[in-house]
């Protein structure tokens, strides 16, 4: 296969149905499975596969946190409603500023549509969550990070989402370089360290102000190797689904 850059290819196994049937679902009963950490489970090529996995897994008592930005998840809402005690539907939103999200999320539905999906899920009694990420420092397309974040919280509070998580842009790999090429501005690691602390505090304030549950995921490198939850206590990992 010709080498392609990340994000421009998708490899699918040919024996998906066989793999689903061979999965030891009984060992996963009561456990939570994240769909998914590597790519959106509701890409057009994956919709039927994802629905099939959910159909089998949910009937076997598995719990799922579904992380998506695709409106195609609507096709599974009836199934998710039938098993609403085992499911959380979660979307990510980086910004509500149109000039910015059209640059950094050119292939996905706009945030307003994702919010409507959450509302539909909430109306069906399905638990909902939002990951506000990646939060970028001020850039030409969005100077006022605080205003943007507050507007996101206002929208989430009107829906009554069950949990809200947030995190700053990760400066690892080629993240910074790729973003700088897209937005036409430099993003420094020092700016991200300052942002992580400042926006983390604001995030915690907004959770209280709007009466929402959640957590800002502080970056270990911005806190001398430690991560903290909203109570200031050290915490391990980043749960996709919390009670």
Backbone torsions as a table, in degrees:
resi	resn	phi	psi	omega
1	UNK	NA	134.5	178.3
2	UNK	-62.2	134.0	-178.2
3	UNK	-65.8	129.0	178.6
4	UNK	-124.7	157.3	-179.5
5	UNK	-79.1	157.5	-178.3
6	UNK	-55.1	133.4	179.6
7	UNK	96.5	-9.2	-178.2
8	UNK	-108.2	10.0	179.9
9	UNK	-148.9	159.2	177.4
10	UNK	-146.1	123.1	-179.8
11	UNK	-103.8	127.6	-178.0
12	UNK	-116.6	133.2	175.3
13	UNK	-70.0	149.6	-178.7
14	UNK	-84.0	-17.9	-175.1
15	UNK	-111.2	43.6	-176.3
16	UNK	-58.1	-47.5	-178.0
17	UNK	-60.7	-39.9	178.0
18	UNK	-63.0	-42.1	180.0
19	UNK	-65.2	-38.5	178.5
20	UNK	-62.5	-44.8	-178.7
21	UNK	-68.7	-29.4	-179.3
22	UNK	-85.1	-11.5	-179.4
23	UNK	-64.3	129.7	179.2
24	UNK	-77.6	72.8	-174.8
25	UNK	-56.9	-32.3	-178.4
26	UNK	-61.0	-30.8	178.5
27	UNK	-75.0	-18.3	-179.0
28	UNK	-98.7	-2.2	-178.0
29	UNK	-57.5	128.5	-179.1
30	UNK	83.8	-14.1	178.0
31	UNK	-85.6	161.7	178.5
32	UNK	-105.7	134.3	178.6
33	UNK	-114.6	130.2	178.0
34	UNK	-91.0	127.8	174.6
35	UNK	-120.5	103.4	-12.1
36	UNK	-143.7	165.0	-174.3
37	UNK	-89.7	-14.2	-174.8
38	UNK	-104.0	-32.9	-179.4
39	UNK	-156.8	166.4	-179.4
40	UNK	-70.7	125.5	-179.5
41	UNK	-69.9	-11.6	-179.5
42	UNK	-111.5	34.1	165.9
43	UNK	-62.1	148.6	-177.6
44	UNK	-51.2	-36.2	-178.6
45	UNK	-74.1	-13.0	-173.0
46	UNK	-112.3	-5.8	-172.4
47	UNK	-53.3	-51.5	-176.6
48	UNK	-66.6	-37.9	178.5
49	UNK	-64.7	-47.6	-179.7
50	UNK	-60.3	-44.9	-179.5
51	UNK	-62.1	-39.1	179.8
52	UNK	-66.0	-43.7	178.0
53	UNK	-60.7	-45.5	179.5
54	UNK	-62.7	-43.6	-178.4
55	UNK	-58.0	-46.7	-178.9
56	UNK	-72.5	-49.8	-175.7
57	UNK	-62.5	-42.8	-179.4
58	UNK	-64.7	-39.9	178.4
59	UNK	-65.6	-23.2	178.6
60	UNK	-92.2	6.0	175.3
61	UNK	88.7	11.2	178.2
62	UNK	-78.6	146.7	176.0
63	UNK	-100.9	147.2	-177.8
64	UNK	-132.6	138.5	164.4
65	UNK	-108.6	114.1	-176.3
66	UNK	-99.7	114.6	-179.2
67	UNK	-104.5	114.0	-176.0
68	UNK	-148.4	159.1	169.6
69	UNK	-122.1	9.4	-174.6
70	UNK	-97.4	139.3	175.6
71	UNK	-74.5	-8.8	179.5
72	UNK	-68.6	-14.1	176.8
73	UNK	-62.6	-19.5	178.6
74	UNK	-56.8	-30.5	-179.7
75	UNK	-63.5	-20.9	-178.2
76	UNK	-103.1	2.5	-174.4
77	UNK	-59.1	-38.2	179.7
78	UNK	-62.5	-44.5	178.1
79	UNK	-63.2	-44.0	-179.8
80	UNK	-64.5	-37.3	178.0
81	UNK	-63.9	-39.0	-179.8
82	UNK	-64.3	-26.3	-178.8
83	UNK	-122.0	37.4	-170.9
84	UNK	-61.6	-21.8	177.9
85	UNK	-77.4	-6.7	-179.4
86	UNK	-112.8	5.8	-168.5
87	UNK	-132.3	143.3	164.1
88	UNK	-128.1	127.3	175.8
89	UNK	-98.3	120.8	-172.6
90	UNK	-127.1	136.5	176.6
91	UNK	-122.2	162.3	174.7
92	UNK	-110.8	143.1	178.0
93	UNK	-137.7	120.7	-178.6
94	UNK	-91.2	-31.6	-175.6
95	UNK	-168.6	158.6	171.7
96	UNK	-103.8	-3.9	-179.9
97	UNK	-74.3	116.5	-174.2
98	UNK	-60.5	-41.7	-178.1
99	UNK	-60.7	-31.9	-178.6
100	UNK	-84.3	-48.5	-174.5
101	UNK	-68.2	-26.4	177.1
102	UNK	-68.7	-24.0	177.9
103	UNK	-83.9	-44.7	-172.5
104	UNK	-93.0	-13.6	178.2
105	UNK	-134.3	60.4	-172.0
106	UNK	-72.2	-16.5	-172.8
107	UNK	-108.5	7.6	-175.9
108	UNK	-123.1	161.4	178.2
109	UNK	-60.2	149.5	179.5
110	UNK	-63.4	157.7	-179.2
111	UNK	-54.7	-35.4	-179.8
112	UNK	-61.2	-36.1	178.1
113	UNK	-71.6	-36.9	177.8
114	UNK	-64.2	-36.8	177.2
115	UNK	-64.6	-37.3	178.0
116	UNK	-66.2	-35.4	176.5
117	UNK	-63.5	-43.0	177.6
118	UNK	-61.4	-40.4	179.4
119	UNK	-63.3	-41.9	177.7
120	UNK	-63.1	-40.5	178.0
121	UNK	-66.1	-42.9	179.7
122	UNK	-62.4	-39.9	179.0
123	UNK	-63.2	-23.2	179.4
124	UNK	-94.6	4.4	178.3
125	UNK	81.9	15.9	179.8
126	UNK	-88.2	133.6	177.3
127	UNK	-63.6	142.4	-176.4
128	UNK	-128.9	152.9	177.5
129	UNK	-147.3	160.9	178.7
130	UNK	-138.2	136.8	170.8
131	UNK	-109.8	113.0	178.2
132	UNK	-86.9	98.5	-173.6
133	UNK	-168.6	152.7	-7.3
134	UNK	-81.9	136.9	176.1
135	UNK	-84.0	117.2	-179.0
136	UNK	-92.7	153.1	171.3
137	UNK	-67.5	173.4	178.8
138	UNK	-54.5	131.3	178.2
139	UNK	-133.4	165.0	-177.4
140	UNK	-53.9	-32.2	-177.8
141	UNK	-83.7	-10.0	179.0
142	UNK	-160.1	93.1	-176.1
143	UNK	-78.2	-37.3	-173.0
144	UNK	-100.7	90.7	-178.7
145	UNK	-65.1	-41.7	-177.4
146	UNK	-61.2	-43.8	-179.8
147	UNK	-63.5	-43.0	179.5
148	UNK	-62.4	-45.1	-179.2
149	UNK	-62.9	-41.7	179.9
150	UNK	-65.3	-37.9	178.7
151	UNK	-65.5	-35.2	176.0
152	UNK	-63.9	-45.2	179.9
153	UNK	-62.2	-39.0	178.4
154	UNK	-60.6	-41.7	179.2
155	UNK	-66.6	-40.9	-179.0
156	UNK	-68.9	-37.4	178.9
157	UNK	-66.4	-35.7	179.3
158	UNK	-65.9	-28.9	177.0
159	UNK	-82.7	-33.5	-176.9
160	UNK	83.0	41.1	-179.3
161	UNK	-61.3	152.0	-173.4
162	UNK	-80.6	-33.8	179.8
163	UNK	-148.3	147.6	179.2
164	UNK	-133.1	123.7	176.0
165	UNK	-115.0	156.4	178.2
166	UNK	-149.4	152.3	176.3
167	UNK	-158.9	153.1	178.8
168	UNK	-79.6	169.3	176.7
169	UNK	-60.8	134.3	176.3
170	UNK	-80.9	127.9	-179.1
171	UNK	-88.3	23.5	-177.8
172	UNK	-95.0	165.9	179.2
173	UNK	59.9	-137.0	-178.0
174	UNK	-104.2	16.2	-176.4
175	UNK	-52.6	-53.2	-176.1
176	UNK	-63.7	-45.3	-178.0
177	UNK	-61.2	-45.6	-179.1
178	UNK	-64.2	-42.1	179.8
179	UNK	-67.8	-40.3	179.6
180	UNK	-61.6	-36.2	177.8
181	UNK	-65.5	-36.8	-176.3
182	UNK	-76.8	-46.2	-174.0
183	UNK	-90.3	-12.3	177.9
184	UNK	71.4	32.1	178.8
185	UNK	-148.8	154.5	-178.6
186	UNK	-84.1	140.2	174.9
187	UNK	-121.9	117.0	-177.2
188	UNK	-97.1	153.9	177.8
189	UNK	-63.4	-37.4	179.3
190	UNK	-62.1	-36.0	176.3
191	UNK	-64.3	-38.0	-179.3
192	UNK	-69.6	-36.9	178.0
193	UNK	-63.6	-45.6	178.0
194	UNK	-63.4	-41.6	-179.6
195	UNK	-63.0	-43.4	-176.7
196	UNK	-57.7	-44.3	-179.0
197	UNK	-72.2	-45.7	-175.8
198	UNK	-68.7	-49.2	-178.0
199	UNK	-73.0	-29.1	175.8
200	UNK	-59.6	-43.9	178.1
201	UNK	-65.0	-42.9	178.9
202	UNK	-63.4	-41.8	-179.8
203	UNK	-57.3	-45.8	179.8
204	UNK	-64.2	-37.4	177.3
205	UNK	-64.8	-41.5	-178.9
206	UNK	-68.6	-34.8	174.9
207	UNK	-57.0	-46.0	179.9
208	UNK	-68.4	-43.8	-177.7
209	UNK	-60.0	-40.4	-176.9
210	UNK	-99.0	4.4	176.2
211	UNK	64.4	39.3	-178.8
212	UNK	-111.7	147.3	176.6
213	UNK	-88.1	148.7	177.6
214	UNK	160.5	-164.7	-175.7
215	UNK	-162.6	143.4	168.8
216	UNK	-92.7	127.4	180.0
217	UNK	-87.6	97.2	178.7
218	UNK	-67.5	144.5	178.1
219	UNK	-78.7	131.7	-179.7
220	UNK	-56.8	-39.2	-176.5
221	UNK	-69.9	-17.1	179.2
222	UNK	-92.6	-4.1	179.4
223	UNK	-130.3	39.0	174.9
224	UNK	53.2	46.9	174.2
225	UNK	85.0	1.1	-179.3
226	UNK	-113.2	148.3	171.7
227	UNK	-115.4	148.1	-175.0
228	UNK	-131.2	145.6	172.2
229	UNK	-91.7	-174.9	-172.7
230	UNK	-70.6	-10.7	178.1
231	UNK	-94.9	0.4	179.3
232	UNK	85.9	5.7	179.8
233	UNK	-93.8	148.2	177.5
234	UNK	-64.4	140.8	-179.3
235	UNK	-135.8	153.8	179.9
236	UNK	-106.6	132.4	171.9
237	UNK	71.0	-175.9	-177.8
238	UNK	-135.0	92.2	-176.0
239	UNK	-65.2	135.1	176.8
240	UNK	-82.2	-19.5	-174.0
241	UNK	-145.7	115.0	178.6
242	UNK	-122.4	149.8	179.3
243	UNK	-78.7	NA	NA
